[in-house]
Amino acid sequence: MMKIENIRNILIFMLMLFSIFVIYTIVDNTKNNETFLKKMIINEAISNYNSIIDTRKWNASHGGVYVKQNESIKPNKYLKDNTLETKDGQILVKINPAWMTRQISEISNKDHQNYFKLTSLNPINPINAPDDFEKEALNYFEKNKTESFYSKLEKDFTKFDFMGSLKVTKSCLQCHEHQGYKIGDIRGGIRISIPTKEYYETFNKIEEKSNTLIALFIFLAIMLILIFIKIFEKLSGNNLEINKNLKEIKELEKDKEKLLLRYDRALEGSRDGLWDWDLVNNKVFFSKNWKKMLGFEDDELANELDEWSKRVHPDDIDEAIKDIKNNHEKKTTYYKNIHRMKHKDGHYVWILDRGKTYFNKEGKAIRMVGFHSDITELKNLEIDLKNTKKELLEFKFIIESAPVSIIITNTEGKMIYVNPYICQLSAYTKEELLGLNPSIFRGDFSKETELKIKNMWNRIKNKKTWGGIFKNKTKDNKDFWVTATVLPIINSKGDIVNFLGIMREITKEVYLEKKLKEKEEMMLAQSRNAAMGEMISMIAHQWRQPITTISMDANNIIADIELNEFDENVIKDIAHNIGEQTQFLSKTIDDFRNFFKEDKEVEEFKVSDLINELDTILLASIKNNNITYKVEYEQNLSMKTHKRELLQVLLNLVKNAKEALIENKNNDKIIKLFFKEEDENIQIIVQDNAGGIKEENLDKIFKAYFTTKKEMNGTGLGLYMSKMIIEKNLKGTIVVTNEKDGAQFIITIKKNLIL
C-alpha cells in the first residue's frame, strides 16, 4: 500500500506542475494574441495611410488636377490660381494634393467608420488645426525626423489613433514655400483613427474559448489520474493475492505436480493464464489458459521461455525484459508490463503481464510467478476512445475557430448548430438563430435568387452537393455576400439526416470586383474615345482623294460652262464620277459608325471580311506614309467571336506599328499581319521592322497609362485595353517579343468562342 501512496503523491505533484504549465500557457497565449491584434490594427492604418500618400503623389506628379465646379466642389481659397476658365466659359477648380486629401477624408469620414484628417502645426487652412493627439504626434515628428509613424491606443480599447508624417518635397513648395519650409522638413501629417471595439471583442471571445478548452484538458487530466490510482489499488490487491499463492507454492514446493494440478483446476474456469519460471534451472510452465489466449491447445506449445519471447511484439520486447530484470534486481516490488503477443492466426493480442520474483536467503532470485490477462478488448476500446476524443477536440476547435460560417440544419431546414463566426458576421446570437431557417439572412428576393434556392434544394435533397453565391443581410440590415457550399449529411443506411452549409464571406471581393469592373469600363471608354480621335484622322486620309476628285469635277463643269463648251455626255460622266466618290465617302462614314457599335454577342465571320474592314480604316494612312502592308491568311478561314472588339485590338496594334515606323524613319517600312489556324485556336501575329521595344519597357508595355509616345499624346490605354479585351472578352492570350528587326505581338484566341 505504501507504493500506491507514493504513486498518488507523484501524480498529485505532476498535476500541480501541469496546472502551472497551463496557467503559464494562458498568460503567454494572451500576450501573443494581443501583440498580433495590435499588429493587425497598425497594418490596417499603414495601408490606409499608404493609399492616401499614393493618391497625393499621383496628384503632385500631374501638378494638380482640374474638375468642374459644382455645389460639392468649391475652390480652395488658400490656394493660388485655384480656378481655371475654359474657352467655352466653364469654371474648373484646381485640386492640389492637400485639397484632394481633404475631399477624400470628408467622403470617407461620412461613409465609413475610419476617420481621416490632414493637419499641421502651421496650417494654411484653420480647419486643419491639430487637436491634442495630433499636436502630440507632430511634436514627436519634429523631435524624431527619421520616424514616419506615431500611434496611440485608447485606454478603453475603443479607438486606435495613428498619424503618418508628411515631409516637404519639391512639389510642396509651390504652395508652402512662403511659410519658410525646406525640402525634408516635417510639414504635417495624416491622422487616421480606427475603431477597435470589434477587434477586441473578437480577441476576448477567442481567449474565453481557449481558456475553456484548457480547463477541459485539466479536468480530463485529473480524471485520468484518479482512474490510474484506482487501477493501481486494484493491481495491488491482485499482487497481494499472488503473494499469498506463492507462499503456498513455496510451502508445497516438494509436491510441485500436485500444486500445479491444483492451480490448473482453480484457473480452468478463469480467464487468466498462469506462468511459473524456475530461474535456477531456467525452466518455465505455461497453464492451459495462458496458451489458449494465443490460440494454442496445451500440447501445441512447449513449456519453454523462447515460446514467450519470440511472440512478443518487436516494439514491446525490450521494455518487457527491462521490467523483468528490474524486478529480479529488486528495483521494483512487483513486475507489471503491458505488451502485445502474436496469436496463432497472425494477429496481436494485448496482454497485461503481472508477477513477482522470489529470492533465497542469500538474496538470489530463484523463482518468478505471474499471470497473463487478455486485455485486447479493453485496450482497443481505450485506443479508440483516446483517438475519438482527440479527433472530437480537434474538430471542435477547428469549427469554433474557423474563419468561415458553418451551419447545420435538420431535414426541415431549421438550424440546429451555428458556429461563432456566423454569429459574429450576422450580428445574431446563437440563441436567436437556433430553430430558425437560414432564410433569416436572405437579402435578395429577385426571381433569379428564387430559382437559385429552388435548384439548391433539388440538388441537396437528391443527395448532391450545391455551390453558389448569396447576398445576405445582418440583423442590423447590412449587406454581406457569401459563397456557399451546401451538402446533405447521410447516415449508414443512406438516409439524409441533416444538411451542412459552409459559407465564406466575400463582401470585400464583391465590392472590389464591382469597382474593378467600373474602372475597366471607364478605361474602355477612354480607350474608345482615343480610338475615335485616331479614326477621325484616318478618315481624313480616306476622304482626301475623293474630295479632291469631286472638287476637280466641279471646276471642270464651271470651266466648260464659261467656255461655252458644254457637252451633255461629258457632264454625265462627271456627275457619275461625283456619285461614285460620294458613295465612297458615305461608306467610310458607315465603317466609322460600325466600328463603335456595341459588340455584346459573338458572331461568325470570315477573316477576309475582317481584313477588308481593317483595310478600309487603315490602308490609306499606311500608304500615305510609304509603308508596305502584307497580310497572309487562308481564303476560307472563318471564326466565331466578338468581331468589333477583335477589330479594335488589331487596329491599335497596326496603328502602333505604323507610328513606330514613322518615328524610326526607316526607308523600308514593313507591317506584316498573319492569321494561322492551330487546332481549336486562331493565332494572329502582328510584326514590324521598327527596331523593337526597349528591354526595360517589355514588362510595362501592357500596364494602364504606360506610354512611350508622350510627344504624340499617347494615352497609355491602347495596349492595356487590348490585353483586357483579349484575355477577358475573347478568352485568349497576348504576348510581345522582340524579333530580329522589330516587335512581334502574338494573339491566341478560340476559333469558336463559347460564352
Buried (B, 14 or more C-beta within 10 A) or exposed (E): EEBEEEBBEEBEEEBEEBEEEBEEEBEEBBEEBBEEBBEEBBEBBBEBBEEBBEBBEEBBEEEBBBEEBEEEEEBBEBBEEBBEEEEEEEEBBBBBBBBBBBBBBEEBBEEEEBBBBBBBBEBBBEEBEBEEBBEBBBBBBEEEEEEBBBBBBBEEBEBBBBBBBBBBBEBBBBBBEEBEBEEEBBBBBBBBBBBBEEBBEBBEBBBEBBBEBBEEEBEEBBEEBEEEBEEBEEBBEBBEEBBEBBEEBEEEEEEEEEBBEBBBEEBEEEEBBBBBBBBEEEEBBBBBBBBBBBBBEBEEBEBEBEBBEEBBBEEBBEEBEEBBBEBBEEEBEBBBBBBBBBBEEEEBBBBBBBBBBBEEEEEEBBBBBBBBBBBBEEBEEEEEEEEEEEEEBEEBEEBBBBEBBBBBBBEEEEBEBBBBBBBBBBBBEEEBBEEBEBEBBBBBEEEEBEEBBEEBEEBBEEEEEBEBEBBBBBBEEEEBBBBBBBBBEEEEEEEBEBBBBBBBBBBEEBEEEEEEEEEBEEBBEBBBEBBEEBBEEBBEBBBEEBEEBBEEBEEBBEEBEEEEEEEEEEBEEBEEBBEEBEEBBEEBEEBBEEBBEEBEEBEEBBBBEBBEBBBBBBBBBBEEEEBEBEBEBEEEBBBBBBBBBBBBBBBBBBBBBBBBBBBBEBEEBBBBBBBBBEEEBBBBBBBBBBBBBEEEEBEBBBEBEBBBBEEEEBBBBBBBBBBBBBBEBBEBBBEBEBEEBBBBBBBBBBBEBEE
